[in-house]
Amino acid sequence: MIRSTPQRFRKLFVILIALLLAACTLSAQDSAPAASQAPGYTPKFKGDPARSDSEAAALAYMRVVIRAQHQFNKQYDHYATTLAELVHSGSFTKRMVNTDRGDYTASFKGKRDSYVLTMTPRSLDAQHRSFYAEDDGKIHADESKPADADSPVVK
């Protein structure tokens, strides 16, 4: 049976509308900021777990230290015991030895076989969580107390 032209157009029109609605829904979901992010915070990359610019800077610092420790351990077969030892490992610079990181203060405790890095905000709140990382490279966060190994891992 041959369909008439108006029926074909109607079916095509319904399919087109359904596709447009689906695309609009997906687009709105991608562009909506997470409820826990500060209003006005723009994520720095897709999947950015930071809730504010201060958190983004703290997390970036932690990632640089973690990568530098990984590279240092690979090169010397042990971890750096001080931040100063990490200078020129990866992208870790001499300026990064300073533990005053704006709204955060870094704390580093290194041993040859492990290390612990924490970032503590000046004021602990939903947009200024505390962070914790050790030699496994996972960053943990907590918004109600200093983060530790039992705090949830940042995704």
C-alpha positions as CSV (number, residue, x, y, z in Angstrom):
1,M,0.0,0.0,0.0
2,I,1.4,3.4,-1.0
3,R,1.1,6.1,1.7
4,S,-0.1,9.5,0.6
5,T,2.4,12.4,0.7
6,P,0.7,14.2,3.7
7,Q,1.0,11.1,5.9
8,R,4.8,10.8,5.0
9,F,5.3,14.5,5.9
10,R,3.4,14.1,9.2
11,K,5.4,11.1,10.2
12,L,8.7,12.9,9.3
13,F,7.6,16.0,11.2
14,V,6.8,14.0,14.3
15,I,10.2,12.2,14.2
16,L,12.0,15.6,13.6
17,I,10.2,17.2,16.6
18,A,11.1,14.2,18.8
19,L,14.7,14.4,17.8
20,L,14.8,18.1,18.5
21,L,13.2,17.7,21.9
22,A,15.7,15.0,22.8
23,A,18.7,17.1,21.7
24,C,17.4,20.1,23.7
25,T,17.0,18.0,26.8
26,L,20.5,16.6,26.5
27,S,22.0,20.0,25.8
28,A,20.3,21.5,28.9
29,Q,21.6,18.7,31.1
30,D,25.2,19.2,29.9
31,S,25.2,23.0,30.4
32,A,23.5,23.1,33.8
33,P,26.1,23.6,36.6
34,A,26.1,21.1,39.4
35,A,23.9,22.1,42.3
36,S,26.9,22.2,44.7
37,Q,29.0,24.6,42.5
38,A,29.1,28.2,43.5
39,P,26.8,30.4,41.4
40,G,29.0,32.0,38.8
41,Y,31.7,29.3,38.9
42,T,32.6,28.1,35.4
43,P,34.0,24.5,35.3
44,K,37.5,24.5,33.9
45,F,37.1,21.2,32.0
46,K,34.5,18.6,31.4
47,G,33.9,16.7,34.6
48,D,35.5,19.4,36.8
49,P,34.8,18.4,40.4
50,A,35.7,21.8,41.8
51,R,32.9,23.9,43.3
52,S,34.7,27.3,43.1
53,D,37.8,28.9,41.6
54,S,39.6,28.4,44.9
55,E,38.9,24.7,44.8
56,A,39.9,24.5,41.2
57,A,43.3,26.0,42.1
58,A,43.8,23.7,45.1
59,L,42.9,20.6,43.1
60,A,45.3,21.7,40.2
61,Y,48.1,22.2,42.7
62,M,47.4,18.7,44.1
63,R,47.5,17.1,40.7
64,V,50.8,18.7,39.9
65,V,52.3,17.5,43.2
66,I,50.9,14.0,42.6
67,R,52.3,13.8,39.1
68,A,55.7,15.2,40.2
69,Q,55.9,12.6,43.0
70,H,55.0,9.8,40.5
71,Q,57.8,11.0,38.1
72,F,60.3,11.5,41.0
73,N,59.5,8.0,42.3
74,K,60.0,6.5,38.8
75,Q,63.3,8.3,38.4
76,Y,64.8,7.8,41.8
77,D,62.9,4.7,43.1
78,H,61.6,6.6,46.1
79,Y,59.3,9.5,46.8
80,A,60.6,13.0,47.6
81,T,60.6,13.8,51.3
82,T,60.2,17.6,50.9
83,L,58.4,19.8,48.4
84,A,61.8,21.4,47.6
85,E,63.0,18.0,46.3
86,L,60.2,18.0,43.7
87,V,61.4,21.2,42.0
88,H,61.9,20.4,38.3
89,S,60.0,17.1,38.6
90,G,57.3,17.3,36.1
91,S,55.9,20.8,36.1
92,F,56.6,21.5,39.8
93,T,58.4,24.8,40.1
94,K,60.3,26.5,42.8
95,R,57.4,28.9,43.5
96,M,55.2,25.9,44.3
97,V,57.3,25.0,47.4
98,N,55.4,27.9,49.1
99,T,52.5,26.2,51.0
100,D,50.4,29.4,51.0
101,R,48.1,28.7,48.1
102,G,45.6,31.6,48.3
103,D,42.4,30.5,50.1
104,Y,44.2,27.2,50.9
105,T,47.3,26.1,52.8
106,A,49.1,23.0,51.7
107,S,50.6,20.5,54.1
108,F,53.1,17.9,52.9
109,K,54.6,15.0,54.8
110,G,57.0,12.9,52.8
111,K,58.8,9.6,53.5
112,R,60.9,7.6,51.0
113,D,58.1,5.0,50.6
114,S,55.0,7.3,50.9
115,Y,53.7,10.8,51.2
116,V,50.6,12.7,52.4
117,L,49.4,16.0,50.9
118,T,46.5,18.0,52.3
119,M,44.9,21.3,51.3
120,T,43.1,23.1,54.1
121,P,40.9,26.1,53.3
122,R,40.9,29.2,55.4
123,S,37.2,28.7,55.9
124,L,35.5,25.3,55.5
125,D,32.2,25.4,53.6
126,A,30.5,23.8,50.6
127,Q,32.6,25.7,48.1
128,H,35.9,25.3,50.1
129,R,36.3,21.7,51.0
130,S,39.4,20.2,52.5
131,F,41.4,17.8,50.3
132,Y,43.7,14.8,51.1
133,A,45.9,12.7,48.9
134,E,48.6,10.1,49.4
135,D,50.9,7.9,47.3
136,D,47.9,6.1,45.7
137,G,47.2,9.3,43.8
138,K,43.5,9.5,44.8
139,I,42.2,12.9,46.0
140,H,39.7,12.8,48.8
141,A,37.4,15.7,49.9
142,D,35.4,16.7,52.9
143,E,33.3,19.8,53.4
144,S,32.6,19.3,57.1
145,K,36.1,18.4,58.6
146,P,39.7,18.0,57.5
147,A,39.8,15.4,54.7
148,D,41.5,12.1,55.3
149,A,41.9,8.6,53.7
150,D,38.3,7.8,54.7
151,S,36.8,10.8,53.0
152,P,35.0,10.4,49.7
153,V,37.2,10.3,46.6
154,V,36.8,13.3,44.3
155,K,35.5,12.2,40.9
